[in-house]
């Protein structure tokens, strides 16, 4: 049948989106005996998986539920049924059964043994095709409706109809991979509440780190392509190991993390930088002031840092080579004994209070120096937006989705999964596992419901 020049295509189940959740939904639905079509507007499936884990694809985390759930930043109990239906161990077993060798590394993070994200994608796509899934790539969807009997999808290439529909379009992060928020408008059209979305697991931009001000159209957004200032250039590339990081919102400490932190062309990233980014971005969105405090000596009490600083200063004063040094030169020598050489300039630039007095008559304030090593404070001016955020926080309210099936409570036969939902997690494989688990449960449930109606 033709509609306005379109060729109508039917399937039992149609899945919009060929990302992590969409692929697993397709595999589960096809294994359940349904005819399945996955529609993907990009030329190839799973573009976003390709960039996960810096191309290495940390696809899951093998922690047990009690510990895993602590890394879910919104209503973790909603995900419990999906997690147990397809646990990290089951996900690893599935990939290995389909020919992918895997390894578990530090932090319980699982990777393909090849450390190539493309191998994970190939395994998922091949498994879907082997199960009988049909792929329609390079064809976006313009509208989604229900005519009383079935779902009708109008695409750029075809018109489609199906008995059950799974929306697995992802969120807004990395729009270049196809995640442009289309699923939100379709879910909203069926009556679903869309909770405010904002970037999570993204770079935080300290004040003065970039050359331009915040984008006035999006509160707090500073595009990653904005050039670095002199301070940014001095800090960019520095990697800090085993440091403390605290987040203050309106002068109240709201989060404290310990681990590794990176200064990049975007701002502050790395595991603990990402950990605090969700709370920080949300606060800035709400008009609050945010600052971070780095503890470069987390295992040492402030009093002991004071002693160490004064000991170093005494050694420098006694050294004949230091007699003709300027005050700034002496400070650089002291800092060289307390931190890596590459971070001295940036540290000095962002802690000007270490040098007191008028130019030409400056002195080093040892108390401020010691305190700066324990409390290196930086106001946060903004954040890198969806263009490079790892995930999207917010989305379709999970109150309107059945946790045991991923079916909409508002529209029978509609299933929602993956990043589209108001579910986001810490970095470390948790987000992809949630996408796999919710997608698989959605596809499995759709197929089961299809057969129970026959």
C-alpha positions as CSV (number, residue, x, y, z in Angstrom):
1,X,0.0,0.0,0.0
2,X,1.2,3.5,-0.8
3,X,0.7,6.6,1.3
4,X,1.5,9.9,-0.5
5,X,4.4,8.3,-2.4
6,X,5.6,6.3,0.6
7,X,6.1,2.5,0.7
8,X,4.3,1.1,3.8
9,X,6.4,-1.3,5.8
10,X,5.0,-3.4,8.6
11,X,6.6,-5.4,11.5
12,X,5.3,-6.8,14.7
13,X,7.7,-4.6,16.6
14,X,9.5,-1.4,15.5
15,X,12.4,0.0,17.5
16,X,13.4,3.6,16.8
17,X,17.2,3.9,17.5
18,X,20.0,1.5,16.9
19,X,22.1,2.4,19.9
20,X,22.9,0.3,23.0
21,X,19.3,0.0,24.2
22,X,17.8,-0.3,20.7
23,X,20.1,-3.1,19.6
24,X,19.4,-5.1,22.8
25,X,15.7,-4.5,22.4
26,X,15.8,-5.8,18.9
27,X,17.8,-8.9,19.8
28,X,15.4,-9.7,22.7
29,X,12.3,-9.1,20.6
30,X,13.5,-11.2,17.7
31,X,14.5,-14.0,19.9
32,X,11.0,-13.9,21.3
33,X,9.6,-14.8,18.0
34,X,8.5,-11.3,16.7
35,X,9.3,-9.7,13.4
36,X,11.5,-6.7,14.2
37,X,12.7,-3.7,12.4
38,X,15.2,-1.2,13.9
39,X,15.0,2.2,12.3
40,X,18.2,4.4,12.7
41,X,18.5,7.8,11.1
42,X,22.3,7.6,11.0
43,X,24.1,5.7,8.2
44,X,25.3,3.1,10.7
45,X,24.1,1.7,14.0
46,X,25.6,2.5,17.5
47,X,27.6,5.6,16.6
48,X,27.7,6.7,20.3
49,X,29.1,3.3,21.5
50,X,32.1,4.0,19.2
51,X,33.2,6.8,21.4
52,X,32.6,5.3,24.8
53,X,35.6,4.8,27.1
54,X,37.7,6.9,24.7
55,X,37.1,4.3,22.0
56,X,37.9,1.4,24.3
57,X,34.2,0.8,25.3
58,X,33.8,0.2,29.0
59,X,30.5,-1.6,28.3
60,X,29.6,-2.6,31.9
61,X,30.6,-2.8,35.5
62,X,30.4,-6.1,37.3
63,X,29.5,-4.8,40.7
64,X,26.6,-6.5,42.5
65,X,23.3,-4.6,42.6
66,X,23.8,-3.2,46.1
67,X,27.0,-1.5,45.1
68,X,26.0,-0.9,41.4
69,X,22.8,0.9,42.5
70,X,24.8,3.4,44.5
71,X,26.2,4.8,41.2
72,X,22.7,5.5,39.8
73,X,21.9,9.1,40.2
74,X,18.1,8.9,40.0
75,X,15.5,6.4,41.3
76,X,17.7,3.4,41.3
77,X,14.9,1.0,42.4
78,X,13.2,1.6,39.0
79,X,16.1,-0.2,37.4
80,X,16.3,-3.2,39.7
81,X,14.0,-5.5,37.6
82,X,15.9,-4.7,34.4
83,X,19.3,-5.2,36.1
84,X,18.4,-8.6,37.3
85,X,16.8,-9.6,34.0
86,X,20.1,-8.8,32.2
87,X,22.8,-8.4,34.8
88,X,26.4,-7.4,34.0
89,X,27.4,-11.1,34.2
90,X,24.7,-12.0,31.7
91,X,25.7,-9.2,29.4
92,X,29.3,-10.4,29.4
93,X,28.1,-14.0,28.8
94,X,25.9,-12.8,25.9
95,X,28.8,-11.0,24.2
96,X,31.2,-13.9,24.7
97,X,28.6,-16.4,23.4
98,X,28.5,-14.2,20.3
99,X,32.3,-14.3,19.8
100,X,33.6,-11.3,21.7
101,X,36.4,-11.8,24.2
102,X,36.1,-9.6,27.3
103,X,38.3,-8.5,30.2
104,X,37.5,-6.9,33.6
105,X,39.9,-4.2,34.8
106,X,40.4,-1.9,37.7
107,X,37.2,-0.6,39.2
108,X,35.2,-3.7,38.1
109,X,35.0,-2.2,34.6
110,X,34.5,-4.6,31.7
111,X,36.0,-4.0,28.2
112,X,36.4,-5.9,25.0
113,X,39.8,-7.7,25.2
114,X,40.7,-5.9,22.0
115,X,39.9,-2.5,23.6
116,X,38.1,-1.6,20.4
117,X,34.6,-0.2,20.7
118,X,34.0,-1.3,17.1
119,X,34.2,-4.9,18.1
120,X,31.4,-4.5,20.6
121,X,29.2,-2.8,17.9
122,X,30.0,-5.6,15.4
123,X,29.0,-8.2,17.9
124,X,25.7,-6.6,18.8
125,X,24.8,-5.9,15.1
126,X,25.7,-9.4,14.0
127,X,23.7,-10.9,16.9
128,X,20.7,-8.8,15.9
129,X,20.9,-9.8,12.3
130,X,21.4,-13.5,13.3
131,X,18.2,-13.2,15.3
132,X,16.3,-11.9,12.3
133,X,16.3,-8.2,13.0
134,X,15.8,-6.0,9.9
135,X,17.7,-2.7,9.9
136,X,16.6,0.5,8.2
137,X,19.5,2.9,8.4
138,X,19.8,6.5,7.1
139,X,16.1,7.0,7.5
140,X,14.8,9.4,10.2
141,X,11.3,9.4,11.6
142,X,9.2,12.6,11.4
143,X,6.1,11.6,13.4
144,X,4.8,8.8,15.5
145,X,1.0,8.2,16.0
146,X,-1.4,5.6,17.1
147,X,-4.5,5.1,14.9
148,X,-6.4,3.0,17.4
149,X,-5.1,-0.3,16.2
150,X,-1.4,0.1,15.6
151,X,1.4,2.6,15.7
152,X,2.0,4.5,12.5
153,X,5.5,6.1,11.8
154,X,6.1,8.5,9.1
155,X,9.7,8.5,8.0
156,X,11.8,10.3,5.4
157,X,12.1,7.1,3.4
158,X,9.0,5.1,4.2
159,X,5.8,4.9,6.2
160,X,5.8,2.1,8.9
161,X,3.3,0.4,11.0
162,X,3.6,-2.0,14.0
163,X,1.7,-3.5,16.8
164,X,4.4,-2.6,19.5
165,X,6.7,0.3,19.4
166,X,10.0,0.7,21.3
167,X,11.5,4.2,21.5
168,X,15.2,3.9,22.1
169,X,16.5,7.2,20.7
170,X,18.8,8.2,23.5
171,X,19.1,11.7,25.0
172,X,20.8,14.9,23.8
173,X,24.5,14.2,24.4
174,X,26.8,14.0,21.4
175,X,24.2,15.1,18.9
176,X,26.7,14.3,16.1
177,X,26.0,10.6,16.8
178,X,22.3,11.1,16.2
179,X,21.2,11.8,19.8
180,X,19.1,15.0,19.2
181,X,16.2,14.4,21.6
182,X,13.6,13.2,19.0
183,X,12.3,10.6,21.4
184,X,11.2,13.2,24.0
185,X,8.7,14.9,21.7
186,X,7.2,11.5,20.7
187,X,6.9,10.4,24.3
188,X,5.4,13.8,25.2
189,X,2.9,13.4,22.4
190,X,1.6,10.3,24.1
191,X,1.2,12.2,27.3
192,X,4.5,11.5,29.1
193,X,6.1,14.0,31.4
194,X,9.6,15.0,30.3
195,X,11.7,16.1,33.3
196,X,14.2,18.9,32.7
197,X,17.3,17.7,30.8
198,X,20.8,18.9,31.4
199,X,24.3,17.6,30.5
200,X,26.0,15.1,32.9
201,X,29.4,13.6,33.1
202,X,30.8,16.7,31.3
203,X,33.7,19.1,31.7
204,X,33.4,21.9,34.3
205,X,34.9,25.2,33.3
206,X,36.7,27.1,36.1
207,X,36.4,30.9,36.1
208,X,39.0,32.4,33.7
209,X,39.8,29.0,32.1
210,X,38.4,30.1,28.7
211,X,38.7,33.3,26.8
212,X,35.0,34.0,26.3
213,X,32.0,34.4,28.6
214,X,29.2,31.9,29.1
215,X,26.7,31.4,26.3
216,X,23.8,33.7,27.3
217,X,21.2,31.5,25.5
218,X,21.9,28.4,27.6
219,X,22.6,29.1,31.3
220,X,26.2,28.1,32.1
221,X,27.0,26.6,28.7
222,X,30.5,27.2,27.4
223,X,31.2,25.5,24.1
224,X,34.2,23.2,24.2
225,X,35.6,24.9,21.1
226,X,36.0,28.2,23.0
227,X,39.7,29.0,23.1
228,X,41.7,28.5,26.3
229,X,42.9,31.5,28.3
230,X,46.5,31.8,29.5
231,X,45.3,30.0,32.7
232,X,43.7,27.3,30.7
233,X,46.8,26.8,28.6
234,X,48.9,26.5,31.7
235,X,46.7,23.9,33.2
236,X,45.5,21.9,30.1
237,X,47.1,18.5,30.0
238,X,47.8,18.1,33.7
239,X,46.6,14.8,35.2
240,X,46.3,14.6,39.0
241,X,46.3,11.2,40.7
242,X,44.7,10.4,44.1
243,X,43.5,13.8,45.0
244,X,40.5,15.0,46.8
245,X,37.8,17.1,45.1
246,X,34.9,18.9,46.9
247,X,32.0,20.7,45.3
248,X,30.5,23.7,47.1
249,X,27.1,25.1,46.1
250,X,26.4,28.5,47.6
251,X,29.3,27.9,50.0
252,X,27.8,24.6,51.2
253,X,29.8,21.4,50.6
254,X,27.5,19.0,48.8
255,X,29.9,16.4,47.5
256,X,33.4,15.0,48.1
257,X,35.3,12.6,45.9
258,X,38.7,11.0,45.9
259,X,40.6,9.8,42.8
260,X,42.0,11.0,39.5
261,X,41.3,14.4,37.9
262,X,42.3,15.8,34.5
263,X,42.6,19.3,33.1
264,X,41.6,19.3,29.5
265,X,40.8,21.6,26.6
266,X,37.2,21.5,28.0
267,X,38.0,22.1,31.6
268,X,38.0,19.8,34.6
269,X,37.3,16.2,33.7
270,X,38.6,12.7,34.7
271,X,36.7,10.3,36.9
272,X,36.1,12.5,39.9
273,X,35.6,15.6,37.8
274,X,32.8,13.7,36.0
275,X,31.4,12.5,39.4
276,X,30.7,16.0,40.6
277,X,29.5,17.4,37.3
278,X,25.9,16.3,37.6
279,X,25.3,18.2,40.8
280,X,27.4,21.2,39.6
281,X,25.6,21.6,36.3
282,X,22.2,21.2,37.9
283,X,23.1,23.9,40.5
284,X,24.2,26.3,37.8
285,X,21.0,25.6,35.8
286,X,19.1,26.6,38.9
287,X,21.1,29.9,39.3
288,X,23.3,28.8,42.2
289,X,27.0,29.6,42.6
290,X,29.4,26.7,42.4
291,X,33.1,26.2,43.2
292,X,35.4,23.3,43.5
293,X,38.2,22.7,46.0
294,X,41.1,20.4,45.2
295,X,43.1,18.7,47.9
296,X,46.5,17.9,46.5
297,X,47.6,16.3,49.7
298,X,44.5,14.3,50.9
299,X,46.5,11.9,53.0
300,X,48.3,14.6,55.0
301,X,46.8,16.9,57.7
302,X,47.1,20.6,57.2
303,X,49.4,21.0,60.1
304,X,51.8,18.5,58.6
305,X,51.6,20.3,55.2
306,X,52.6,23.5,57.0
307,X,55.6,21.8,58.5
308,X,56.6,20.4,55.1
309,X,56.3,23.8,53.4
310,X,58.5,25.5,56.0
311,X,61.0,22.7,55.9
312,X,61.3,23.1,52.1
313,X,61.6,26.9,52.4
314,X,64.4,26.5,55.0
315,X,66.2,24.2,52.6
316,X,65.8,26.6,49.7
317,X,67.1,29.5,51.8
318,X,70.2,27.6,52.8
319,X,71.0,26.6,49.2
320,X,73.6,29.0,47.7
321,X,72.0,28.6,44.3
322,X,68.9,30.3,45.6
323,X,70.6,33.6,46.8
324,X,70.0,35.5,43.6
325,X,66.5,34.2,42.9
326,X,63.6,36.6,42.6
327,X,60.7,35.9,45.0
328,X,58.8,34.3,42.1
329,X,61.8,32.2,41.2
330,X,62.1,31.1,44.8
331,X,58.4,30.1,44.9
332,X,58.9,28.0,41.7
333,X,61.8,26.2,43.4
334,X,59.7,25.5,46.5
335,X,56.7,24.3,44.4
336,X,59.1,22.1,42.4
337,X,59.7,20.1,45.6
338,X,56.0,19.8,46.3
339,X,54.4,19.1,42.9
340,X,55.1,18.1,39.3
341,X,57.0,20.8,37.4
342,X,54.3,21.0,34.7
343,X,51.6,22.2,37.0
344,X,53.6,24.9,38.8
345,X,52.6,27.8,36.5
346,X,48.9,27.0,36.5
347,X,48.9,26.6,40.3
348,X,50.6,29.9,40.8
349,X,48.3,31.7,38.4
350,X,45.2,30.4,40.1
351,X,46.5,31.1,43.6
352,X,47.9,34.6,43.4
353,X,47.4,35.1,47.2
354,X,50.6,33.1,47.8
355,X,52.6,36.2,47.0
356,X,51.8,39.2,49.2
357,X,53.0,42.8,49.0
358,X,53.5,45.3,46.2
359,X,55.4,44.4,43.1
360,X,59.1,44.6,43.8
361,X,58.6,44.0,47.5
362,X,56.7,40.8,47.4
363,X,57.1,37.9,49.9
364,X,55.9,34.3,50.0
365,X,53.1,33.7,52.4
366,X,53.9,30.2,53.6
367,X,50.5,29.8,55.4
368,X,48.6,30.6,52.2
369,X,50.9,28.2,50.3
370,X,50.2,25.3,52.6
371,X,46.5,26.0,52.7
372,X,46.4,26.3,48.9
373,X,47.9,22.8,48.6
374,X,45.0,21.5,50.8
375,X,42.3,23.8,49.5
376,X,43.0,24.8,45.9
377,X,39.7,26.7,45.2
378,X,38.3,27.5,41.8
379,X,34.9,29.1,41.1
380,X,33.1,27.3,38.4
381,X,32.0,29.6,35.6
382,X,30.2,27.0,33.4
383,X,30.3,23.7,31.8
384,X,30.7,22.0,28.4
385,X,27.2,21.2,27.0
386,X,25.7,18.3,25.1
387,X,28.3,18.6,22.3
388,X,30.6,16.6,24.5
389,X,28.7,15.5,27.6
390,X,28.7,11.7,28.2
391,X,25.1,11.4,29.1
392,X,21.9,13.4,29.5
393,X,20.3,13.7,32.9
394,X,16.5,14.1,33.0
395,X,14.1,12.8,30.4
396,X,10.9,10.7,30.5
397,X,9.6,10.3,34.0
398,X,10.1,6.8,35.2
399,X,6.9,7.1,37.3
400,X,5.0,6.7,34.0
401,X,6.8,3.5,32.9
402,X,6.3,0.0,34.3
403,X,9.7,-1.1,35.8
404,X,9.1,-4.8,35.2
405,X,8.4,-4.4,31.4
406,X,9.5,-0.9,30.4
407,X,6.0,-0.4,28.9
408,X,4.3,3.0,29.1
409,X,1.7,3.3,31.8
410,X,-0.1,5.8,29.5
411,X,-0.1,4.0,26.1
412,X,-0.4,0.3,25.8
413,X,2.1,-1.2,23.4
414,X,4.6,1.6,23.8
415,X,8.0,0.8,25.4
416,X,10.6,3.3,26.5
417,X,14.2,2.5,27.4
418,X,17.8,3.7,27.6
419,X,19.0,7.3,28.0
420,X,15.6,8.5,26.9
421,X,14.4,7.8,30.5
422,X,15.2,9.9,33.5
423,X,18.0,7.6,34.5
424,X,21.7,8.5,34.5
425,X,24.7,7.1,36.4
426,X,28.3,7.7,37.3
427,X,31.1,7.0,34.8
428,X,32.5,3.5,34.8
429,X,30.3,1.3,32.6
430,X,27.1,1.9,34.6
431,X,25.2,3.9,31.9
432,X,25.8,1.4,29.1
433,X,24.7,-1.5,31.3
434,X,21.5,0.4,32.2
435,X,20.9,1.0,28.5
436,X,21.5,-2.7,27.7
437,X,19.3,-3.9,30.5
438,X,16.4,-1.6,29.9
439,X,16.5,-2.2,26.2
440,X,16.6,-6.0,26.5
441,X,13.7,-5.9,29.0
442,X,11.7,-3.7,26.7
443,X,12.2,-5.9,23.6
444,X,11.5,-9.1,25.6
445,X,8.4,-7.6,27.1
446,X,7.1,-6.4,23.8
447,X,7.5,-9.8,22.2
448,X,5.9,-11.5,25.1
449,X,2.9,-9.1,25.1
450,X,2.5,-9.6,21.4
451,X,2.2,-13.3,21.7
452,X,-0.2,-13.1,24.7
453,X,-2.6,-11.1,22.6
454,X,-2.7,-13.7,19.8
